[in-house]
Structure formats: C-alpha cells, structure tokens
C-alpha cells in the first residue's frame, strides 16, 4: 500500500521516481540532455571547448553558460527542416541582443511579446518586417510603436485590441495581423503552459463563434491586412496529435471564412511548444520528424476541405535555446535529513535557486544535474538539489543521483536551462540575477552581465 503522502514518505529505503535509474557511472553525462559540445574531461565539464571551472572562475556562480554553436545548429535544423515555412524564434524563451543577432544570422524570424522584447530586437538590428508581436493585453502605446516601426505581423488576441488597432490605422498607418484562435485542444502538459483549451486567457474561441466574429471585425477595419489564423496549443509538447486536432479545427474555420466571406487567408501559424529532454524520461522529436508530420496533417486537411494550403509558420523557442544552456552553481552545504521509516535524503544546497530557475516551483518541472568540477569514485546517492532562498519549495533538481562525496565548493551544472530560466529570473530575497556567458570554439564572452548591488538599489528611492 502506498503512503498517503507519496512515495518519498513510504517505509524503507528512499526511492526516486520510476523513470530515474541509478547510473553505472555518476560522472558520465547523458548526451541528449546537454548541448552538443558538452563533454567530461577528467571529470570536469567542458562546454564550447572551455572547462567550466575555469570559465566560472572569471564570472562567479551561479552563471548561465550558453553554447553558441549548439544554439545556431538547432536554429538551422528548424530552418532547414521547415524550409517551406517561416520559422519564428520565440524570444520569450530567452532573448538578448546577441541571441537576436544569431537568430537573424541563421535566417529565422523573431517573435516578441512585449515592448521590452521589441526593444531588444530593434537594438540588435533585426529587420522589423521579420518580427511578429504577440501578447494578450497589448496597450495602445505598445501597438502604436509596433505599427510605427513596421513589425511584420501583430497577433491579435481580443476585440479590445482590434479597436485599438482601428484607432491607430485611422491615423493613416497600416498593419498586417493574424488572429489568435482557441482550438479547444487539451495538450498533454502542465495546465499553466497549456494554451489552446477553452478556459484560459489567450485567443478567440472557435467553438463559441468569437473567432469568426474577430475575422469579420478585422476585415472591416481600413488599414488592417488579415494574413491568417494563429494557433498555439501549449508548451513542452512531445507528439503531433495535439497539432493535428488544432490544425483540423483551424483549417475548418479557414474554409468557412472562404465560403461565407469570400476571403482566402494566405497564411496560418501553428505556434510552437515543441518539447525538449530535461531528464531521461523525455524523448522529443527532431525538427525533421516534426516537419514531416505537421506538413502531412495540413496537406491532408486542406485536400479534404478543398481549400488551398496556406503558407505556414511555426514558433520554436525552447526547442532551440533550451538544450543550448546549462546553469552552473557552487555547492554550499550538504545535509542528511532523516525521513519516515529510517530513510535518509541528501539535500545539496547551491548558491542559486528559484531566483534563477522558477520552473521547478512553478511548473513542478524536472531537471537533471552533474558534478562539474572533478571526477568522483564515490557511489551514486539519490539527492535533492535545493536553492538558498527562504522557501521550502526552492528546489532546483527534485531527484538526481550524485556522487556520495559531493561537498561544499564543488560545482554542479544543470542542463536544459536555456528556456524560461534567465527570462523569468527574479530578485527574490534581493538576489542578483546571474550572467549569461556565451562560449564558442574555446572563447567565452559575457552577453548579459551579472547584476550588481548598484543595479539592485538604483530603483530604491529610499525615504525621499
């Protein structure tokens, strides 16, 4: 009989989740969890031709290490696999000026969802015509700026937004738009990152007729050019079944628009959300497989509906930057905690935590990690890596086998932290957000510097 509080409280030896198996060698990397240049050399983690201990000696820890060659190769893989599509890199996953330039270098377009992300893109010199602008509550100021700089598409998300755009185009400006629709798909992912079911804030429902009404209203606004429909079913998706259901429903709406309004929409965006491997339980599809499956779905549905195939676009973010980055921490304390039934859990505390990776606390996300600074002959021990913040939920890696002799001063590295870690980082407990260090061919450069105490105090106006 299982313990009512879960497996961690059951009598007997401490066990991890069923998918986590004790490694034969606790020093070895699981290759598909890491960037392509990551390797162990005499126990030390190397990325981009540099030893991580040497790299972080210059910038301290915690630090995000971004493998530029890996990022670029994943961007190219999507560009080449989806050669008939327009591929937008979803900047919300992680964006800085260097990354925006890499995206443009590799022939991708860029998706932004805030005025700040647009500012980064423009500073990087991204062609505004290659920028798409998302967001469920764009202000009049944000929309006016997006229209005035000439972004290639604005993804409309509400009737209020249509009215705001109408007031802007009434001033003589024009804009190309897509309409985000809710396809009523229950994606197999955490509820906070599932975005195509009915009960959530994004898009116009196809089922209740709002999507069709949004089309009518956009078509009635002088100065707005309707490119097509946009559908995004969620994030960390591992199979194409959700995309198939969404595409079928969106294309059915497109056919209805053609029949009732005599309008052929030239484009359709299937969104992003392609999953990556955070742990050994994850088995993501590669871009070529995704492209084949998604193209077949659209081709089949369009043939069945008797409508022309629209020009397609997708928005990978996590799938490009996620595996390209790891986070490096320094161990501060190691604590053995007695649990029910005589089991013992090893808590390894590091110098970061939920301020640099909120995903474990927010989404119950799983991560892996490795001892990055030395080799060890000690037997692997099931451990929990935790942060330094004043929250019991401040967990970095819930369960991982680490060498039993992990001690203060060791470096731990967590793979797969490129997406939504630095971009969602905070100053909780007045922590300073870590730097991002890009590495390539044995050369490291800081692309986002570490915050300083001066940064932290700059907005504190005291008792003036």
C-alpha positions in Angstrom: 0.0 0.0 0.0 1.4 3.4 -0.9 1.8 6.1 1.7 -0.9 8.8 1.6 1.8 11.5 1.4 3.6 9.9 -1.6 6.5 7.6 -2.4 9.0 9.9 -0.6 7.4 9.0 2.8 7.0 5.3 2.3 8.7 2.9 4.8 12.1 1.5 3.8 14.8 2.8 1.5 14.5 6.1 -0.2 13.4 5.8 -3.8 13.2 8.2 -6.7 10.5 8.3 -9.4 10.2 5.2 -11.5 11.9 6.7 -14.6 15.1 7.7 -12.6 17.6 4.9 -12.6 20.9 4.8 -10.7 23.7 5.4 -13.2 26.6 3.0 -13.6 28.9 6.0 -13.6 27.8 9.1 -11.7 30.4 11.1 -13.6 29.0 10.4 -17.0 26.8 12.8 -19.0 23.5 11.7 -20.6 24.3 13.2 -24.0 20.8 14.1 -25.2 20.3 16.3 -22.1 23.2 18.5 -22.9 24.4 20.8 -25.7 26.3 19.2 -28.4 29.8 20.5 -27.4 29.4 19.4 -23.7 31.7 16.7 -22.5 33.5 15.5 -19.4 37.3 15.7 -19.5 38.9 14.1 -16.4 35.7 14.7 -14.6 35.5 18.4 -15.5 32.6 19.6 -17.6 33.7 21.3 -20.8 31.3 23.4 -23.0 32.3 25.1 -26.2 35.9 23.9 -25.8 36.3 25.5 -22.3 36.5 23.9 -18.9 33.5 25.1 -16.9 35.5 25.5 -13.6 37.9 27.9 -15.5 35.0 29.7 -17.1 33.1 30.4 -13.9 36.2 31.4 -12.1 36.0 34.7 -14.1 32.3 35.4 -13.5 31.5 33.5 -10.3 28.4 31.4 -9.8 25.6 31.0 -10.4 26.1 31.5 -14.1 24.2 30.5 -17.3 26.5 29.0 -19.9 25.2 29.3 -23.4 26.7 27.1 -26.1 26.5 29.4 -29.2 27.4 26.6 -31.7 24.6 24.4 -30.3 22.1 27.3 -30.5 22.9 28.1 -34.1 22.8 24.4 -35.1 19.4 24.0 -33.6 18.1 27.1 -35.3 19.5 25.9 -38.6 17.9 22.5 -38.1 14.4 24.1 -37.8 15.1 26.4 -40.7 16.2 23.5 -43.0 13.5 21.0 -41.8 10.7 23.6 -42.2 12.2 25.1 -45.4 8.7 25.8 -46.8 7.6 27.6 -43.6 8.5 30.8 -41.9 10.3 29.9 -38.7 10.0 32.5 -35.9 12.3 32.1 -32.9 10.1 32.6 -29.8 12.1 35.3 -27.9 10.2 34.9 -24.7 12.2 31.7 -24.1 15.4 33.7 -23.8 16.4 36.9 -25.6 19.3 39.3 -25.6 20.9 41.3 -28.4 23.4 38.6 -29.1 20.8 35.9 -29.5 18.6 38.2 -31.6 21.6 38.6 -34.0 22.2 34.9 -34.1 18.6 34.3 -35.0 18.8 36.8 -37.8 22.2 35.3 -39.0 20.6 31.9 -39.3 17.7 33.1 -41.4 14.9 32.9 -38.8 12.3 35.5 -38.0 11.7 36.6 -34.4 8.6 36.5 -32.2 8.3 39.0 -29.4 5.5 39.5 -26.8 6.4 42.8 -25.0 7.6 46.3 -25.6 10.9 45.3 -23.9 11.5 42.3 -26.2 10.8 44.5 -29.2 13.4 47.0 -27.9 16.0 44.2 -27.7 15.2 43.1 -31.2 15.4 46.6 -32.6 18.7 47.3 -30.7 20.1 44.1 -32.3 19.2 45.4 -35.7 16.5 42.8 -36.5 14.5 43.7 -39.6 11.1 44.8 -38.2 9.4 43.1 -41.1 10.7 39.8 -39.7 9.2 40.4 -36.3 5.9 39.0 -35.0 4.3 40.6 -32.0 2.3 38.5 -29.5 0.5 39.3 -26.2 -3.0 39.1 -24.8 -3.1 42.6 -23.4 -1.1 44.9 -25.7 -1.6 48.6 -24.7 -2.3 51.4 -27.2 1.3 52.6 -26.7 2.7 49.2 -27.5 0.6 48.7 -30.5 1.3 52.2 -31.9 5.1 51.5 -31.5 4.8 48.1 -33.2 2.8 49.6 -36.1 5.1 52.6 -36.5 8.3 50.6 -36.6 6.7 48.2 -39.2 6.6 44.9 -37.4 5.7 42.2 -39.9 2.7 40.9 -38.1 0.7 41.6 -34.9 -1.1 38.6 -33.5 -4.5 39.9 -32.4 -5.9 38.5 -29.2 -9.0 40.4 -28.2 -11.8 42.6 -29.5 -10.4 45.5 -27.5 -7.2 45.1 -29.4 -9.0 45.3 -32.7 -10.5 48.6 -31.6 -7.1 49.9 -30.5 -5.6 49.0 -33.9 -8.5 50.6 -35.7 -7.8 53.9 -33.8 -4.2 53.6 -35.0 -4.9 52.9 -38.6 -7.4 55.7 -38.6 -4.4 58.0 -38.2 -3.1 56.8 -41.6 -0.9 53.8 -40.6 -1.3 50.2 -41.8 -0.6 46.9 -40.2 -0.6 43.2 -41.1 -2.3 41.0 -38.5 -3.1 37.4 -37.6 -6.0 36.3 -35.3 -5.1 34.0 -32.5 -7.8 31.3 -32.1 -8.5 28.8 -29.4 -8.9 25.4 -30.9 -10.2 23.6 -27.8 -7.3 21.2 -27.6 -6.2 19.7 -24.2 -2.5 19.5 -24.7 -0.7 16.9 -22.5 1.4 19.3 -20.4 1.2 21.3 -17.2 -2.0 23.4 -17.0 -0.1 26.7 -16.8 1.6 26.1 -20.2 -1.4 24.6 -22.0 -2.9 27.4 -24.1 -5.5 26.0 -26.5 -8.2 24.8 -24.2 -11.3 27.0 -23.7 -10.8 28.1 -20.1 -7.8 30.4 -20.4 -6.9 33.9 -21.4 -5.5 33.6 -24.9 -7.2 33.9 -28.2 -10.7 33.8 -29.7 -12.8 30.7 -29.3 -13.7 28.8 -32.5 -16.4 26.9 -30.7 -18.5 29.9 -29.4 -18.1 31.9 -32.6 -15.8 34.6 -31.3 -13.0 33.7 -33.8 -15.4 34.2 -36.8 -16.6 37.5 -35.4 -13.0 38.6 -34.9 -12.3 37.9 -38.6 -15.3 40.0 -39.6 -14.2 42.9 -37.5 -10.6 42.9 -38.7 -11.7 42.7 -42.3 -13.9 45.7 -41.7 -11.1 47.9 -40.4 -9.4 50.0 -43.1 -5.6 49.7 -42.9 -5.6 46.2 -41.4 -4.4 43.3 -43.6 -5.5 39.9 -42.3 -2.8 37.4 -43.1 -4.5 34.4 -41.4 -5.2 32.5 -38.2 -2.8 31.6 -35.4 -3.0 28.6 -33.1 -0.7 27.7 -30.2 -1.7 24.7 -28.1 0.9 24.9 -25.3 4.5 24.2 -24.4 6.7 21.1 -23.8 4.6 19.0 -26.3 6.1 15.7 -27.4 3.7 14.4 -30.0 1.9 15.8 -33.0 -1.6 14.6 -32.1 -2.5 18.0 -30.5 -1.2 19.8 -33.5 -3.4 17.5 -35.7 -6.6 18.3 -33.8 -5.8 22.0 -33.7 -4.9 22.2 -37.4 -8.1 20.4 -38.4 -10.3 22.8 -36.4 -8.4 25.9 -37.6 -8.4 24.9 -41.2 -12.2 24.2 -40.9 -12.6 27.7 -39.8 -10.4 28.9 -42.7 -12.7 27.0 -45.1 -15.7 28.6 -43.6 -14.2 32.1 -44.0 -13.5 31.3 -47.6 -17.1 30.1 -48.2 -19.0 32.7 -46.2 -16.9 35.8 -46.6 -15.2 35.0 -50.0 -11.8 35.6 -48.4 -8.8 33.3 -48.9 -6.4 33.8 -46.0 -2.8 33.3 -47.3 -1.1 32.2 -44.0 -1.5 30.0 -40.9 0.7 29.8 -37.8 0.8 26.6 -35.9 2.7 28.1 -33.0 5.5 26.3 -31.1 5.7 24.4 -27.9 8.0 21.6 -29.1 9.4 19.7 -26.1 13.0 19.1 -25.1 14.7 16.5 -22.9 15.1 17.7 -19.4 15.6 14.2 -18.0 15.9 10.6 -19.2 12.0 10.3 -19.2 11.8 12.8 -22.1 12.0 11.7 -25.8 11.4 14.7 -28.1 11.0 14.5 -31.8 13.7 16.1 -34.0 12.7 19.0 -36.4 12.7 16.9 -39.5 10.2 14.5 -38.0 8.0 17.3 -36.8 8.1 19.0 -40.2 7.1 15.8 -41.9 4.2 15.1 -39.6 2.9 18.6 -39.4 3.1 19.1 -43.2 1.2 15.9 -43.8 -1.5 17.0 -41.4 -2.1 20.3 -43.2 -1.9 18.8 -46.6 -4.4 16.1 -45.8 -6.9 18.6 -44.1 -6.7 21.1 -47.0 -7.3 18.4 -49.6 -10.3 17.2 -47.6 -11.7 20.7 -47.2 -11.0 21.6 -50.8 -9.0 24.8 -49.9 -5.5 25.9 -50.9 -2.7 25.2 -48.5 -1.8 28.4 -46.6 1.8 29.4 -46.2 2.7 28.0 -42.8 4.8 29.4 -39.9 5.9 27.9 -36.5 7.5 29.4 -33.4 10.1 27.2 -31.7 11.8 28.8 -28.7 12.5 26.2 -26.0 13.5 23.6 -28.7 16.3 25.9 -29.9 17.7 27.6 -26.7 16.6 25.1 -24.0 19.3 22.5 -24.6 21.9 25.1 -25.5 22.3 26.4 -22.0 23.3 25.0 -18.6 23.4 26.7 -15.2 26.5 26.3 -13.0 26.2 26.5 -9.2 28.6 26.2 -6.3 27.7 23.8 -3.5 27.4 25.5 -0.1 26.1 22.8 2.2 25.3 19.1 2.2 22.7 17.9 4.7 21.4 14.4 5.6 17.7 14.5 6.6 16.0 11.6 8.4 12.7 10.6 6.8 9.9 8.2 7.8 10.9 4.5 8.1 14.6 5.3 8.6 15.3 6.6 5.1 17.7 9.5 4.6 17.5 12.2 2.0 20.6 14.1 1.0 20.0 17.8 0.5 22.6 19.6 -1.6 22.3 23.4 -1.3 23.6 25.6 -4.0 24.2 29.4 -4.3 21.2 30.0 -6.6 17.7 28.6 -6.8 14.2 29.8 -7.6 15.5 33.3 -8.4 17.4 31.9 -11.4 15.1 28.9 -12.2 11.5 29.3 -11.1 10.2 26.4 -13.2 10.6 23.6 -10.7 8.5 25.6 -8.2 6.0 27.0 -10.7 5.5 24.0 -13.1 6.8 21.1 -11.0 9.4 20.8 -13.7 12.1 18.0 -13.5 15.7 18.6 -14.2 19.0 16.7 -14.1 22.4 17.7 -13.0 26.0 16.6 -12.8 29.1 17.2 -10.7 31.0 19.6 -13.0 34.4 20.3 -11.2 36.0 16.9 -10.6 35.7 13.2 -11.0 34.5 11.0 -8.2 34.8 7.3 -7.3 32.0 7.5 -4.7 28.9 5.5 -5.2 25.9 7.5 -6.5 23.4 8.7 -3.9 19.9 9.8 -4.6 20.0 13.6 -3.8 17.8 16.7 -3.9 19.5 19.9 -5.1 17.9 23.0 -3.4 18.5 26.7 -3.5 19.4 29.2 -0.9 16.1 31.1 -0.8 13.7 31.2 2.2 11.1 28.9 0.6 10.6 25.2 1.2 9.7 24.9 -2.5 13.0 26.4 -3.6 14.1 23.2 -5.4 16.4 23.1 -8.3 16.5 19.4 -9.0 14.0 17.2 -7.2 15.7 13.9 -7.7 19.1 13.0 -9.1 21.9 10.5 -8.4 25.1 12.4 -7.5 28.4 11.0 -6.2 28.1 10.4 -2.4 31.1 12.6 -1.7 29.7 15.9 -3.1 30.9 18.6 -0.7 31.0 22.4 -0.3 32.9 24.1 -3.0 32.0 21.6 -5.7 30.4 22.8 -8.9 27.1 21.4 -10.1 25.8 22.0 -13.6 22.1 21.7 -14.6 21.4 21.1 -18.3 18.4 22.4 -20.3 18.1 25.7 -18.6 18.1 27.9 -21.7 14.3 28.4 -21.9 12.4 30.5 -19.3 15.1 30.4 -16.6 17.0 33.7 -17.2 13.9 35.2 -18.8 11.8 34.5 -15.7 14.6 35.2 -13.2 13.9 37.5 -10.3 15.4 39.4 -7.5 13.7 37.3 -4.8 15.4 37.8 -1.5 17.2 40.6 -3.3 19.3 38.1 -5.2 21.4 39.4 -8.1 20.4 37.8 -11.4 23.2 35.8 -12.9 25.2 36.5 -16.1 24.9 34.7 -19.4 28.2 33.6 -20.8 28.3 32.5 -24.4 31.0 30.1 -25.3 32.2 29.0 -28.8 35.4 27.4 -30.1 37.3 27.9 -26.8 36.3 31.6 -26.4 33.9 32.9 -23.8 32.1 36.3 -23.7 29.6 37.7 -21.4 26.5 38.6 -23.3 24.4 39.5 -20.3 26.4 40.7 -17.3 25.7 39.8 -13.7 23.5 42.4 -11.8 25.3 44.4 -9.2 24.2 45.9 -5.9 24.1 49.2 -7.6 21.6 47.8 -10.1 19.6 46.4 -7.2 19.5 49.7 -5.3 19.0 52.0 -8.4 15.2 51.9 -8.2 15.0 52.1 -4.4 14.2 55.7 -3.8 14.7 55.5 0.0 12.5 57.7 2.2 12.6 60.7 -0.1 
